[in-house]
Amino acid sequence: MKQAVVAALAATGFAAGDARAQPYTLDPEHTYPHWSVKHLGLTTFHGKFTKSSGKVFIDRANKTGRVAVTIDPASSISGHETLDRQMRGATFFQVDKFPAVTFRSTAFRFDGDRLAAVDGELTMLGQTKLVTLTVNSYRCTTHFHLKIEVCGVEARTVLKRLEWGIGTRFPPPILSDEVEMYIQAEGFRDQ
């Protein structure tokens, strides 16, 4: 998975990196992309991906940045054994054929000094589509124990699963077309 992140960063122009951009490595223990989808219009299934990795470069002074993230779709868990098995199979993520989901930013958007959104390319099931992550919060502080800077972000987007060919055997209202994606991530500044 780390090799996929390095390759994605190289593709976005991260060679030695901009001297002003601060590099951060996502902490896999505190990074949880998760999803929710309506079932029969009655209840909501929730799940998360337990394996992901990524790298972020951010230049707050110039209000720019880049991010590359890789998610292991086989790590999706919902607490429902049958659904989890289906998520890995041909009906949903086809993990044998497509072992990674990647997001590579194309632009960071600021509202004043606040990071407001990240535009990028999401690659899943061999398809790449433009996606915007709306940033709900972004904050940095010194880690209480490690004494190095750590930043946290919470972001959200909505995907239409049928546009990706995901779970077409389960048309709405069995499962809603809209899938809410939430990303909680923490990253440590590289030393």
N, C-alpha and C positions, 0 to 999 in steps of 0.2 A: 504494500500500500504506500509506503514512503517513496518508492521509486515513481509511482504514478503522480504523487504530489510534486516531486522534483521535476518531472517531465512537464507537468502543467505550468509550473513556475517558469521554466525555461521558455515555454511557448508564449508566455505573457511578457517576456522581456526582462525577467529577473536574472540577470547574469550576476554581476557582482553587486547589483542593487544601487539605487540612488543613495548617496551619502546622507541625505536629509531624511530619508524614509527609515523609520524604526522597524526592525524585523521582530515578529512574534511567532511563536510556534503554538498551535492549538494544543491544549491539554486534553488528551483523550479521556481522562477521568472526569472532566467537567465540561464536556461538549456533547450535547444531545440533540441532534436533529430528530424531531418527532412529527407525527402526522395524526390527523383525525379525519374520519369519513362517516357520513350519516348512513345508518342501516334502516331500511324500510321507512325512512322519514320519522322514525320513532326514537331511536337512540343513536349514540355515537360510539364507534369503535375508535380506540386510541392505540397508538403504537410508537415505538422509537427505534432508531438505529443505534446499536450499542458500540459499533466500531467505525470510527472516522478519524481522519488526520488532516492537517492543513497548515498553511503558512500564510501570514498576513504581513504586508508592509504598509505602513501608514505614515504620511507626512502631514501632521496637523497644521503646520504653518502654511503650507501651500494647498491644503485641503484636497489632497490626492491620496490614493492608496490602491492596493491590489491584494487580491486574495485568491488562493487556490485550495480547494477542499476536495477530498476523496471520501466517499461513503461506501461501506461494504453492505450491499443490499441484502446479503444473506444473514446479516445481523439484526434484521427487523424482528422485533418481538411485540406481541400484543397482549399476551396472557391467555390467548385462545389458541390451543395447540393446532387445531385443524387449519385455522386461518394462517398461522405462522408457516405451516408446511406449504399451503397454497401460495403464500407470498413469495416463496423461494422458487416455485415451479413455473411451468409454461404459461399459466393463467395470468401471472403478475410480473415478477421481476426477471424470470428466466436466468437465474444466477449462474448456471453452468455456461451459458453463452455470453452473458454480460455481467462479469464479476465486480464491476465498479460503477458507481454514479459519481460524476464530477461536476463541480461548479467552479468556473473561472470568471473572475470579475472583468468587466470592461470599463466601469466607471464607478467612482465613489461620489455621492452627491451630498453636499452639506447645506444646512439651513443655518446661516451664520456660522457659529463654531460647532454646531451640533451635527453629527453624522446622521443623515436622514434616510438614506437609501443606498443600496449597492445594486447596480445593474450588472448582469453577467450572462454567461452561457451555461446552461444546465445540459449535461450530456447523460442520457439514460436510454437504455434499450437501443443503443446504436443511433439515436437521434439527438440532435442538438437544437435547443430552442432558447430564445431570449427570455430571461426571468428577471424580475425586480424584487429584491428583498427590502421590505419596509423596515427600517430600524426603529424599534420601540424604545430601546435604551442602549447607551454605550457609555462606559465609565472605566477609568483606570485608577489604580491605587497601588501602594506598596504592599506586597503580600506580608501579612503579619508574621509569618514564620520564616519564609525564605528570604525576605528583605530585598526582593527584586520586583520590578513593576509587573503587574498583571492587569489585563484589561478584560472586561466582560461585555458581551453584546447579546441582545435579544432581538430577533428579527422574525418576520413573518412573510409568507407569500401564499397564494392560492394556485394550485395546479388543476388542470382539467385532465383527469386520468384517461378519458376516452380519446383525447387528442394524441396521447402517447401510445394508445393501444393496450392500456393496462386494465385487466379485469373485464374485458368486453363480454364475457359470459354472464356478468352480473350488472345488467343495465339499470339505470335509475328506474324505480325507486329502491331496488334491492340494495345497491350502494350508490350514494350520490356521485355525480360526475366531479363535483368540486371536492378537492382534497386540501385541507388546511395544512400547511407546513409551518412549523415553528422551529426556530434554531436558537438554542441557548449555548453559548460558547465562551470559554475563557482561554486566554492565551498569555503565555509568559514572554516577556521581552528577552530576546536572545542576548546572551552575555558575550 
